[in-house]
């Protein structure tokens, strides 16, 4: 039987290790997203909350519409591939994105420090506030008046993030917690039914909702839970897609496309 030298064994280990490192690097590159894969597939999938008026929601005919839906369609026309929309559980949006079930989160998606750790954001394209909404005849006039009151918000929303940044205010709510709903629509329905005392939500959604349901029914408090900006969320490795989305947004600002869509939905140009 031939004896194997120590030097031979060491050389063998080095070769195996080097090959495994090369294989690991190439494997990592294979799983990273890139725009060429989307282009080869022919379409990108946008995840949305299909109850989030006026950004992305189903109309009376059951068809998806809204400001962000129209903006996304125009952006992908410029990019050169089809866009498809996939309704998702909003509380699972980052998981849906990073597991590959969707390619973008584009539906009134607020840019926050916590979310930046999970996704790559486009440039901000719209400003927003987290406002407090009550019924018109409510005695609530400020955050202090929310003490021992039932305050509602959508589960997984930036409203929840904003409230959590003011723990003393949150602690004063009835039960020291927020009443959570799967959709903002459900939260507003419980407000109308007086099962909750206030709702914290995106101002853009709230103003649109109030306009549709009757402006005399509600009031929006002067105090809020902070200003924020909307962006489009993508996987951190999808750098080329981020660049293409930013370029499309810039082009739509220059040629007036975004202004036209904004005036249709908001009556004025509020796009950044």
Beta strands, then each sheet from edge to edge (+ up, - down):
strand 1: 43-48
strand 2: 51-52
strand 3: 56-58
strand 4: 64-65
strand 5: 82-87
strand 6: 104-105
strand 7: 120-121
strand 8: 126-135
strand 9: 151-154
strand 10: 179-181
strand 11: 198-202
strand 12: 218-230
strand 13: 233-234
sheet 1: 5+ 1+ 6+
sheet 2: 2+ 3- 4+
sheet 3: 7+ 13-
sheet 4: 10+ 9+ 11+ 8- 12+
end
